[in-house]
Amino acid sequence: MIHIDRYAYRSKLKKTDPMQKLFFAVLTLGMCLWADSNVISAAVLVLMGGITVFRGGTSLYFLMKLLAIPMSFLLVGVLTVAVKISEDPGIMLVSLPMAGVWVGISQQGLRDAGRLFLKALGSVTCLYYLSLSTPLVDMLSAFKRIGVPKLMVEMMGLVYRFIFVLFETAETIFNSQNSRLGYASLNSGYRSLGGLASTLFIRAYRRSDELYTALEARGYDGELNVLEEPYQRHWAGYFAPLAVNIILIVITLFLRQYEGGRLG
Amino acid sequence: MNETILEVKDLHYIYADGTHALKGINLKIPRGKTTAVLGGNGAGKSTLFMNFNGILKPTSGQVIFDGKAVDYSHKGLKELRRAVGLVFQDPDSQLFSASVYQDVSFGPMNLRLPEQEVRRRVELGLERTGILDLKDKPTHCLSFGQKKRAAIAGVLAMEPEVLVLDEPTGGLDPMGVSGVMKLLKETQEQLGISVVMSTHDIDIVPLYCDYVYVMDRGNVCIEGTPKQVFSQPDALRRVHLRLPRVAHLMEILQREDAFDFCDTAATISQARKALKSVSRGWSF
């Protein structure tokens, strides 16, 4: 999962203004949650997935694999929605009597579960669109522009940068312990793991000290001022996401009217 | 103009834990030249370098930049750090941003330069270090050598007058070493900056350096041009250093095999010349 970032760097949408991408993803996500309709959720899934694959150049196979990750959580979660407890077995499709009540799956429950499932999948696709087209560095610059406190953005940037250094260090220590049979038995494994954790902590502390010194040498005065590379920026970039979402909202309203009329 | 850009007078430095790292250092960094600081591990090179740009404040003694004693006020330090750029040994502790471009822009941004000027310097720094094509890459995907170059670019972009490098060739492969040394030499020729570097790689010293200081346990024990320093092999060995390989070979030829060289040779081309002039006297 740590390599999801590499796909973002390879995306053809990387050069696009991150603000536009953030706007598109968040707007569509919000719309998908608001609409709460199967048709719209499916449309968002296809739309955002399609843009990621065709405009961004991410392979469909990889996107499917990523979508399979939340699937297990989703299925378990959805199952609990589908299963209902009721005193009236008449509303159930399948049910079991249990301590005087009926536990089973009703048609309404099944419908709710299906809708929740699609809604969640559609929303996740919105986020995948963002993370597969926008490296974190670009995301941070967008955060800065929408007014997230500077300190927080800087912290996120440093955490992100040093996660990789930390991983590398941990891997080196682990390999050196492993090659000296540090994990040969359960007992020595625990001992080695403890050593790894404490060494890692000390290294991280020293690393932060060195970083501060190095920053100071380049004139650090409390703020990590950097210049971003210029992005391709265009007003039309905001127009297209807005138009797409307005169309989807209109469809939602139309569907509600239609369904409301039919049910009423 | 002053011949000496940076001078250190009777510099002592004692760490908080009581380690007496520098014990009365006196040295002069010549303007526009490359100066090497040699010395075994723990000789005090890194401590000395951090005194050069005010990261560490001397316990006693003076650091003199361009004829003026360093002013340790906030403003004075800022000015000093613009003029004396320090590149650290481990690029992973210097590169703080996940974007190479942003990292290189950090120094010039702190100089409060206009955006256009910062962009120009960043591009130039990346170009000089030969990593312009990596500017879109995330830092954690670079190789060690590329990180090292990125770290140098970040300091070069501040356009310092003195470039101080702690082990610029440490951990690099042979091609990487000559690549970094060539780029330093080229940059120096173009900008006329002074370079100070510490190294364990003795063989590159006669090739790229104009002046040498040898440190041992917090003192300067030998100084001079590479020629002068490498003509004192015994003194070098006492402080756990050695001659360049070529100079060592020449020394053995002279001592064991009765070759008669009129001059010490420390590089391949010097040795070649010396050997040719000797062989001319031979009859086949």
Interface residues (C-beta under 8 A of the other chain):
Chain A: D5 R6 Y9 K14 P135 L136 V137 G157 L158 Y160 R161 F164 V165 R207 E210 L211 T213 A214 L215 E216 A217 R218 G219 Y220 D221 L224 N225 V226 L227 E228 E229
Chain B: M50 N53 I55 K78 R81 R82 G85 L86 F88 D90 D92 S93 Q94 L95 F96 S97 A98 S99 Y101 Q102 D103 S105 F106 G107 M109 N110 L111 E115 V118 R119 V122 K135 D136 K137 P138 T139 H140 C141 G154 V155 M158
